[in-house]
Amino acid sequence: MSLFRKIFGSSNDASDEENQSEYNTPKPSNLPIDDLFTFNFKKNGGKFIYCENLNEIREQFENILEENDWFESEALCFEPKLYNLLDENKLSYTNPTEPKFFFASCENLIADEGSVLFSSNQIKQKKPNELPDNIVILATTSQILESKSDGLRVIKKKYDKDYPTNITTIKYFEKVQEEDFLTYGSCAKNLYLLLLEDL
């Protein structure tokens, strides 16, 4: 190795450092889409809880409530199919004034960016920054899709006539250390995902 390289390092060393920056973390290749979603979701700061059945969903939901001291508080929820879990835990959801968390299902889970895709069916006309900082999502493994365009295609097919509005994703689940143009305007959410195996 030449003296010049020993002192200044090779150009390859510098490019290796650039490639290892937090924004260029390599994505695992050839992963199944459920593993890819899990990897990207956790990288974005989401809390992932895998459940095999509805009893585990109930148990893990109670654990989340206990961890955050949310028992007998207010929750924001727009989906009647989820009210049962809220009722079981004495959570108020009719006209909440200060909800501790938002409880919802989602349209799809997007593997290539680790995000959650919502529509007006879950969030009505609210923007992500109008939702509580804490979010608990109930989803199934069959909702994991590779890309956002796949998610939009599924929505189009699923809602033939009553096409939902306000289609949006939430991708960042913790405060970004240094904001850059990719995260500008996004709001970080403390997000728990209860993922039910249905395949």
N, C-alpha and C positions, 0 to 999 in steps of 0.2 A: 504494500500500500504506500502511495507516495506521501511525502511530508505535507504537501498541500492538503490532501484529503484528510490526514490525521488532524490538522489544525481546524479546517473549515467544515469537515464532514462532507460526505458525498451528496450529490444532488438527490440521490435516491432516498437518503435519510430524511431530507426536508419534505419530499413528497409523501413519504410514509406518515410523517407527523400530520400533514394536511389531511390525508385520507382518514386518520383516526380522530378527527375533531368530532365534537358531539353532534354536529349537524350532518356529518357524513358517515354515521355509524352504519356499517355494512348490514344489509338485510340478509337474513338467512335464505339461501337459495333452495329451491326444490322442496319446500315445506308444504305439507297439506294446508289447505286454507284455514282450517280451524287453528292449527298451530301458528300460522302466520298472523292471524288475528290476535291470538293470545300474546304473541311476542310484541306486536306493535301497540296493542292496547296497554300492556304493562309499561312499555317504553314511554307512552304518553302520560303515565301516572295513574292509570285506572286501577281499581281494586277488583279483582276477578275471583268469583266464587262459583265453582262448578258444583251442580246438584244433579243427582241421579233421579230424584222423584219429588213429588209435591211436598212430602213430609220434610225433606231436606230443605226445600225452599222456605217453608214456614220456620224451621229451626234457624236457618241462616239469617232470615229477615229479623227474627227476634234478637239474634246476636248483634246485628248491625244497630238495632234500636238500643240495646244495652250498652254497646261500645260507645255510642254517642249521647247517651242519656236522653233519648227521644220519646220514651214512653209517655203516654197521656199528653202528648203535645199536638200541634197542628201540622198537617201535611197538605201539600197541593197535589191533587190527583183529578184528572178529567175522565177517567175510564171506569165505568161501573163494574166491569169484570174484575177490577182490582180492589174494589171497596171491601170485600170480604176479609182480606188480609189486614186492612186498616181497622175494621170493626173488631176483629179478634184481639187486637192490641190496644183497643180504646184510644185510637187516634182520630181526631176531629178533622174532617176534610170538606165540610160544607161551608163555603165562604170564609176561608181562613184569612186572618189579618196578618199574622206573622208565622207563616209555615217554616218549620225547621228543615224540611226537605221536600223534594219533588219526587213523586212515585209514579212510574209509567212503564209501559211496554215500549216497543220501538218498531219501526218498519223493518229495518235490517241492521246487521253489524257488518262493517266494511273492513275486510281483511288487510288490503294493501296499505291502509293508513291507520288502522286501529281505531276507527271512529264509529259513532252510533248515529244512524240515520232516522230522523223523526219527520213526522208530517203533522198537519192540523188535527189528525185523529188522536195524537198524544199530547201535543202542546198548544192546541187551539191556534190562536194568532199571536202567541207570545214569541218574542225573540229570545235567543239563548241568554242574553244578559238580563232579561226580565224574570228568569226562573231563579229559584233559590240556589245558593251556592252548593248545597248538598243535593245529590240526585241518586236515587236507587232505581235501577232498571231491571225489569224482568224480561228475559229473552230466551229463545231456544236455539239449540245448535243448528237447526235447519234454517235459521235466519242469517247465518254467516254466508256472505257473498264475497267474491274476489274484489270488485271495484264499485265505485259510486255509480258508474254507468249501468252495471248489473242491477244495483239497487233501484235505480230509476226505471229500468225496464220491468222489474218485478212489480213495482208500484203501478205502472201503466197497465200491466196485464191483470193485476189483482182487482183494481178499481176501474172496471170497464166504463161505468157511467158516472158514479159519484167520485170523481178524481179529487184527491185531497189537495189542499193548498199548503203554503208555508213549509215546504220541504227543505230541511236543513240538517246539517251534521254538527255534532259536538265532538271535537277531537282532542282538546287539551284538558287534562284532568288535574293539573297542578300548575302553579304559577311558574312561568318561564323565567329562567335566571336572567337571560339577556334577550330582550325583545328584538326581533329582526322583522323584515318585511313579510315573512311567511306567517308570523304570529300576530301581526298588527290587527287590532280590532277584535281579536278573539278573547273570550273570557274563560278563565280557568274554572273548572267545576270539580268538586270532590265527588267522584262518581264510583258507585258500587254497582257491579254487574252480577246479578244472579242468573247464571246460565243453566237452563234445564236441558238435560239430554233427551232428545226426542227422535233420534235417528236409529 
